[in-house]
Amino acid sequence: AIRRTGMLRVSNTHELFAAVETLTHSVPLRGERLAIITNGGGPAVMSVDTLIERGGQLATLDDASIEQLQAVLPSNWRARNPIDL
């Protein structure tokens, strides 16, 4: 599922920075909307701020996406973007 959606998964900060470096040399993604998934409020806020500064916008989660996320995330997650695990 991760590969099919084009999502990139990293396990630590070293992988994160390596992935960011790799992405700077890749073909630009289509569209301006982005779903952000993070494990903390701070990184979520920084990601949203950077996205907006660069002219992007948060994607709206549709009902089907929310339903699928509810099946795997804790019951106290906020059903909106950014998704804070």
N, CA, C and O atoms as a GROMACS GRO file, in nm:
protein
  340
    1ALA      N    1   0.082  -0.119   0.000
    1ALA     CA    2   0.000   0.000   0.000
    1ALA      C    3   0.087   0.125   0.000
    1ALA      O    4   0.055   0.223  -0.067
    2ILE      N    5   0.196   0.122   0.076
    2ILE     CA    6   0.284   0.238   0.081
    2ILE      C    7   0.341   0.268  -0.057
    2ILE      O    8   0.340   0.383  -0.101
    3ARG      N    9   0.392   0.167  -0.124
    3ARG     CA   10   0.449   0.185  -0.256
    3ARG      C   11   0.344   0.233  -0.357
    3ARG      O   12   0.372   0.319  -0.440
    4ARG      N   13   0.224   0.177  -0.348
    4ARG     CA   14   0.117   0.210  -0.442
    4ARG      C   15   0.075   0.357  -0.432
    4ARG      O   16   0.041   0.418  -0.533
    5THR      N   17   0.076   0.413  -0.313
    5THR     CA   18   0.034   0.552  -0.295
    5THR      C   19   0.147   0.652  -0.314
    5THR      O   20   0.123   0.773  -0.318
    6GLY      N   21   0.269   0.602  -0.324
    6GLY     CA   22   0.383   0.692  -0.340
    6GLY      C   23   0.432   0.749  -0.208
    6GLY      O   24   0.512   0.842  -0.206
    7MET      N   25   0.384   0.693  -0.097
    7MET     CA   26   0.426   0.738   0.034
    7MET      C   27   0.569   0.689   0.061
    7MET      O   28   0.610   0.585   0.010
    8LEU      N   29   0.641   0.764   0.139
    8LEU     CA   30   0.776   0.728   0.176
    8LEU      C   31   0.780   0.706   0.326
    8LEU      O   32   0.735   0.790   0.403
    9ARG      N   33   0.833   0.591   0.367
    9ARG     CA   34   0.837   0.558   0.509
    9ARG      C   35   0.982   0.553   0.555
    9ARG      O   36   1.066   0.491   0.490
   10VAL      N   37   1.012   0.618   0.668
   10VAL     CA   38   1.146   0.615   0.724
   10VAL      C   39   1.138   0.571   0.870
   10VAL      O   40   1.034   0.586   0.935
   11SER      N   41   1.249   0.516   0.919
   11SER     CA   42   1.250   0.463   1.056
   11SER      C   43   1.326   0.550   1.155
   11SER      O   44   1.310   0.535   1.276
   12ASN      N   45   1.410   0.640   1.105
   12ASN     CA   46   1.489   0.724   1.195
   12ASN      C   47   1.527   0.853   1.124
   12ASN      O   48   1.501   0.871   1.005
   13THR      N   49   1.590   0.944   1.199
   13THR     CA   50   1.623   1.074   1.140
   13THR      C   51   1.727   1.063   1.030
   13THR      O   52   1.724   1.142   0.935
   14HIS      N   53   1.819   0.969   1.040
   14HIS     CA   54   1.918   0.951   0.932
   14HIS      C   55   1.846   0.917   0.801
   14HIS      O   56   1.876   0.976   0.697
   15GLU      N   57   1.753   0.823   0.807
   15GLU     CA   58   1.676   0.787   0.687
   15GLU      C   59   1.591   0.904   0.638
   15GLU      O   60   1.575   0.924   0.518
   16LEU      N   61   1.537   0.983   0.732
   16LEU     CA   62   1.456   1.098   0.694
   16LEU      C   63   1.537   1.198   0.612
   16LEU      O   64   1.493   1.241   0.506
   17PHE      N   65   1.655   1.234   0.662
   17PHE     CA   66   1.736   1.332   0.589
   17PHE      C   67   1.789   1.275   0.458
   17PHE      O   68   1.801   1.349   0.360
   18ALA      N   69   1.820   1.146   0.455
   18ALA     CA   70   1.862   1.083   0.329
   18ALA      C   71   1.747   1.085   0.228
   18ALA      O   72   1.768   1.109   0.109
   19ALA      N   73   1.626   1.061   0.276
   19ALA     CA   74   1.509   1.062   0.188
   19ALA      C   75   1.482   1.202   0.134
   19ALA      O   76   1.453   1.219   0.015
   20VAL      N   77   1.494   1.301   0.220
   20VAL     CA   78   1.473   1.439   0.175
   20VAL      C   79   1.576   1.476   0.069
   20VAL      O   80   1.541   1.538  -0.031
   21GLU      N   81   1.700   1.439   0.091
   21GLU     CA   82   1.805   1.466  -0.008
   21GLU      C   83   1.773   1.399  -0.140
   21GLU      O   84   1.789   1.459  -0.246
   22THR      N   85   1.729   1.275  -0.135
   22THR     CA   86   1.693   1.203  -0.256
   22THR      C   87   1.576   1.270  -0.328
   22THR      O   88   1.576   1.284  -0.450
   23LEU      N   89   1.476   1.311  -0.252
   23LEU     CA   90   1.357   1.373  -0.311
   23LEU      C   91   1.388   1.507  -0.379
   23LEU      O   92   1.318   1.547  -0.471
   24THR      N   93   1.494   1.575  -0.334
   24THR     CA   94   1.528   1.702  -0.397
   24THR      C   95   1.578   1.682  -0.540
   24THR      O   96   1.580   1.776  -0.619
   25HIS      N   97   1.617   1.559  -0.573
   25HIS     CA   98   1.667   1.528  -0.707
   25HIS      C   99   1.566   1.451  -0.791
   25HIS      O  100   1.600   1.404  -0.900
   26SER      N  101   1.445   1.437  -0.743
   26SER     CA  102   1.345   1.357  -0.814
   26SER      C  103   1.253   1.445  -0.898
   26SER      O  104   1.257   1.568  -0.891
   27VAL      N  105   1.172   1.380  -0.977
   27VAL     CA  106   1.072   1.449  -1.058
   27VAL      C  107   0.969   1.512  -0.965
   27VAL      O  108   0.922   1.445  -0.872
   28PRO      N  109   0.933   1.637  -0.986
   28PRO     CA  110   0.834   1.701  -0.898
   28PRO      C  111   0.701   1.624  -0.898
   28PRO      O  112   0.658   1.570  -1.000
   29LEU      N  113   0.638   1.622  -0.782
   29LEU     CA  114   0.509   1.556  -0.768
   29LEU      C  115   0.400   1.641  -0.832
   29LEU      O  116   0.414   1.763  -0.843
   30ARG      N  117   0.292   1.576  -0.874
   30ARG     CA  118   0.179   1.649  -0.932
   30ARG      C  119   0.092   1.706  -0.822
   30ARG      O  120   0.078   1.646  -0.715
   31GLY      N  121   0.035   1.820  -0.847
   31GLY     CA  122  -0.061   1.878  -0.754
   31GLY      C  123   0.005   1.954  -0.641
   31GLY      O  124   0.127   1.954  -0.626
   32GLU      N  125  -0.079   2.018  -0.563
   32GLU     CA  126  -0.031   2.102  -0.452
   32GLU      C  127  -0.081   2.053  -0.317
   32GLU      O  128  -0.045   2.109  -0.214
   33ARG      N  129  -0.165   1.949  -0.317
   33ARG     CA  130  -0.224   1.901  -0.192
   33ARG      C  131  -0.139   1.787  -0.134
   33ARG      O  132  -0.086   1.704  -0.208
   34LEU      N  133  -0.128   1.785  -0.002
   34LEU     CA  134  -0.044   1.687   0.064
   34LEU      C  135  -0.108   1.642   0.194
   34LEU      O  136  -0.161   1.724   0.270
   35ALA      N  137  -0.104   1.513   0.220
   35ALA     CA  138  -0.144   1.460   0.350
   35ALA      C  139  -0.016   1.440   0.430
   35ALA      O  140   0.081   1.384   0.380
   36ILE      N  141  -0.015   1.486   0.553
   36ILE     CA  142   0.103   1.477   0.638
   36ILE      C  143   0.073   1.380   0.752
   36ILE      O  144  -0.028   1.394   0.821
   37ILE      N  145   0.163   1.283   0.770
   37ILE     CA  146   0.152   1.186   0.880
   37ILE      C  147   0.277   1.199   0.963
   37ILE      O  148   0.389   1.189   0.911
   38THR      N  149   0.260   1.222   1.093
   38THR     CA  150   0.375   1.243   1.180
   38THR      C  151   0.349   1.180   1.317
   38THR      O  152   0.236   1.142   1.349
   39ASN      N  153   0.454   1.171   1.396
   39ASN     CA  154   0.439   1.113   1.529
   39ASN      C  155   0.444   1.218   1.639
   39ASN      O  156   0.465   1.186   1.755
   40GLY      N  157   0.425   1.344   1.602
   40GLY     CA  158   0.427   1.448   1.703
   40GLY      C  159   0.366   1.578   1.653
   40GLY      O  160   0.367   1.606   1.533
   41GLY      N  161   0.313   1.655   1.745
   41GLY     CA  162   0.250   1.781   1.709
   41GLY      C  163   0.348   1.883   1.654
   41GLY      O  164   0.316   1.955   1.560
   42GLY      N  165   0.468   1.889   1.711
   42GLY     CA  166   0.569   1.984   1.665
   42GLY      C  167   0.606   1.964   1.519
   42GLY      O  168   0.600   2.058   1.440
   43PRO      N  169   0.647   1.841   1.481
   43PRO     CA  170   0.679   1.817   1.341
   43PRO      C  171   0.559   1.841   1.248
   43PRO      O  172   0.577   1.883   1.134
   44ALA      N  173   0.439   1.816   1.297
   44ALA     CA  174   0.319   1.840   1.215
   44ALA      C  175   0.304   1.989   1.185
   44ALA      O  176   0.280   2.027   1.071
   45VAL      N  177   0.319   2.072   1.288
   45VAL     CA  178   0.306   2.217   1.270
   45VAL      C  179   0.415   2.269   1.176
   45VAL      O  180   0.386   2.349   1.087
   46MET      N  181   0.539   2.223   1.195
   46MET     CA  182   0.648   2.267   1.109
   46MET      C  183   0.624   2.224   0.964
   46MET      O  184   0.652   2.300   0.872
   47SER      N  185   0.573   2.104   0.945
   47SER     CA  186   0.545   2.054   0.810
   47SER      C  187   0.436   2.136   0.742
   47SER      O  188   0.448   2.173   0.625
   48VAL      N  189   0.330   2.165   0.816
   48VAL     CA  190   0.219   2.244   0.760
   48VAL      C  191   0.268   2.384   0.725
   48VAL      O  192   0.236   2.437   0.618
   49ASP      N  193   0.344   2.446   0.815
   49ASP     CA  194   0.396   2.581   0.789
   49ASP      C  195   0.480   2.583   0.662
   49ASP      O  196   0.466   2.673   0.579
   50THR      N  197   0.569   2.485   0.648
   50THR     CA  198   0.656   2.479   0.530
   50THR      C  199   0.574   2.455   0.404
   50THR      O  200   0.599   2.517   0.300
   51LEU      N  201   0.477   2.367   0.412
   51LEU     CA  202   0.391   2.339   0.297
   51LEU      C  203   0.322   2.467   0.249
   51LEU      O  204   0.321   2.497   0.130
   52ILE      N  205   0.264   2.542   0.342
   52ILE     CA  206   0.192   2.664   0.308
   52ILE      C  207   0.288   2.771   0.254
   52ILE      O  208   0.256   2.840   0.158
   53GLU      N  209   0.406   2.784   0.318
   53GLU     CA  210   0.505   2.881   0.271
   53GLU      C  211   0.546   2.855   0.126
   53GLU      O  212   0.579   2.948   0.053
   54ARG      N  213   0.544   2.729   0.087
   54ARG     CA  214   0.586   2.692  -0.049
   54ARG      C  215   0.470   2.682  -0.147
   54ARG      O  216   0.486   2.632  -0.258
   55GLY      N  217   0.354   2.730  -0.106
   55GLY     CA  218   0.241   2.736  -0.197
   55GLY      C  219   0.155   2.612  -0.204
   55GLY      O  220   0.066   2.602  -0.289
   56GLY      N  221   0.179   2.516  -0.116
   56GLY     CA  222   0.098   2.394  -0.114
   56GLY      C  223  -0.021   2.410  -0.022
   56GLY      O  224  -0.040   2.514   0.041
   57GLN      N  225  -0.101   2.307  -0.015
   57GLN     CA  226  -0.216   2.307   0.074
   57GLN      C  227  -0.240   2.166   0.127
   57GLN      O  228  -0.205   2.067   0.062
   58LEU      N  229  -0.298   2.159   0.244
   58LEU     CA  230  -0.329   2.030   0.303
   58LEU      C  231  -0.442   1.963   0.226
   58LEU      O  232  -0.540   2.027   0.190
   59ALA      N  233  -0.426   1.835   0.201
   59ALA     CA  234  -0.532   1.758   0.137
   59ALA      C  235  -0.643   1.735   0.239
   59ALA      O  236  -0.617   1.721   0.358
   60THR      N  237  -0.765   1.731   0.192
   60THR     CA  238  -0.879   1.698   0.277
   60THR      C  239  -0.897   1.547   0.275
   60THR      O  240  -0.901   1.486   0.169
   61LEU      N  241  -0.907   1.488   0.393
   61LEU     CA  242  -0.928   1.344   0.401
   61LEU      C  243  -1.074   1.313   0.369
   61LEU      O  244  -1.165   1.369   0.430
   62ASP      N  245  -1.095   1.224   0.273
   62ASP     CA  246  -1.233   1.187   0.240
   62ASP      C  247  -1.283   1.082   0.339
   62ASP      O  248  -1.206   1.027   0.417
   63ASP      N  249  -1.412   1.056   0.335
   63ASP     CA  250  -1.474   0.964   0.431
   63ASP      C  251  -1.413   0.824   0.424
   63ASP      O  252  -1.395   0.760   0.527
   64ALA      N  253  -1.381   0.777   0.304
   64ALA     CA  254  -1.323   0.643   0.289
   64ALA      C  255  -1.185   0.637   0.354
   64ALA      O  256  -1.152   0.537   0.419
   65SER      N  257  -1.105   0.741   0.338
   65SER     CA  258  -0.972   0.744   0.401
   65SER      C  259  -0.984   0.746   0.552
   65SER      O  260  -0.911   0.675   0.621
   66ILE      N  261  -1.074   0.828   0.604
   66ILE     CA  262  -1.094   0.836   0.748
   66ILE      C  263  -1.138   0.701   0.803
   66ILE      O  264  -1.091   0.658   0.909
   67GLU      N  265  -1.228   0.634   0.734
   67GLU     CA  266  -1.276   0.503   0.778
   67GLU      C  267  -1.161   0.402   0.783
   67GLU      O  268  -1.151   0.324   0.878
   68GLN      N  269  -1.076   0.401   0.682
   68GLN     CA  270  -0.963   0.308   0.680
   68GLN      C  271  -0.863   0.341   0.790
   68GLN      O  272  -0.808   0.250   0.852
   69LEU      N  273  -0.839   0.468   0.814
   69LEU     CA  274  -0.747   0.507   0.921
   69LEU      C  275  -0.803   0.472   1.058
   69LEU      O  276  -0.728   0.431   1.146
   70GLN      N  277  -0.934   0.486   1.076
   70GLN     CA  278  -0.994   0.452   1.205
   70GLN      C  279  -0.978   0.304   1.238
   70GLN      O  280  -0.976   0.266   1.355
   71ALA      N  281  -0.965   0.222   1.136
   71ALA     CA  282  -0.949   0.078   1.158
   71ALA      C  283  -0.812   0.043   1.213
   71ALA      O  284  -0.795  -0.063   1.273
   72VAL      N  285  -0.712   0.132   1.194
   72VAL     CA  286  -0.576   0.098   1.236
   72VAL      C  287  -0.516   0.194   1.338
   72VAL      O  288  -0.415   0.162   1.400
   73LEU      N  289  -0.576   0.310   1.356
   73LEU     CA  290  -0.521   0.408   1.450
   73LEU      C  291  -0.595   0.401   1.583
   73LEU      O  292  -0.707   0.352   1.590
   74PRO      N  293  -0.531   0.452   1.690
   74PRO     CA  294  -0.598   0.455   1.820
   74PRO      C  295  -0.729   0.533   1.814
   74PRO      O  296  -0.745   0.621   1.729
   75SER      N  297  -0.820   0.501   1.902
   75SER     CA  298  -0.953   0.562   1.899
   75SER      C  299  -0.951   0.713   1.927
   75SER      O  300  -1.046   0.783   1.894
   76ASN      N  301  -0.844   0.763   1.987
   76ASN     CA  302  -0.838   0.905   2.022
   76ASN      C  303  -0.772   0.992   1.914
   76ASN      O  304  -0.745   1.109   1.939
   77TRP      N  305  -0.746   0.938   1.796
   77TRP     CA  306  -0.684   1.020   1.691
   77TRP      C  307  -0.785   1.120   1.638
   77TRP      O  308  -0.905   1.093   1.634
   78ARG      N  309  -0.735   1.235   1.597
   78ARG     CA  310  -0.822   1.338   1.539
   78ARG      C  311  -0.833   1.313   1.390
   78ARG      O  312  -0.732   1.311   1.319
   79ALA      N  313  -0.952   1.296   1.343
   79ALA     CA  314  -0.975   1.258   1.203
   79ALA      C  315  -0.959   1.378   1.111
   79ALA      O  316  -1.056   1.426   1.053
   80ARG      N  317  -0.836   1.424   1.098
   80ARG     CA  318  -0.807   1.535   1.008
   80ARG      C  319  -0.659   1.536   0.973
   80ARG      O  320  -0.578   1.465   1.032
   81ASN      N  321  -0.625   1.618   0.878
   81ASN     CA  322  -0.490   1.632   0.829
   81ASN      C  323  -0.430   1.757   0.892
   81ASN      O  324  -0.495   1.862   0.889
   82PRO      N  325  -0.311   1.753   0.950
   82PRO     CA  326  -0.216   1.643   0.951
   82PRO      C  327  -0.256   1.533   1.049
   82PRO      O  328  -0.324   1.557   1.149
   83ILE      N  329  -0.213   1.414   1.018
   83ILE     CA  330  -0.244   1.297   1.099
   83ILE      C  331  -0.132   1.278   1.200
   83ILE      O  332  -0.019   1.247   1.162
   84ASP      N  333  -0.162   1.297   1.327
   84ASP     CA  334  -0.064   1.286   1.435
   84ASP      C  335  -0.083   1.151   1.503
   84ASP      O  336  -0.182   1.130   1.573
   85LEU      N  337   0.012   1.062   1.483
   85LEU     CA  338   0.003   0.930   1.542
   85LEU      C  339   0.034   0.935   1.690
   85LEU      O  340   0.032   0.832   1.757
   0.00000   0.00000   0.00000
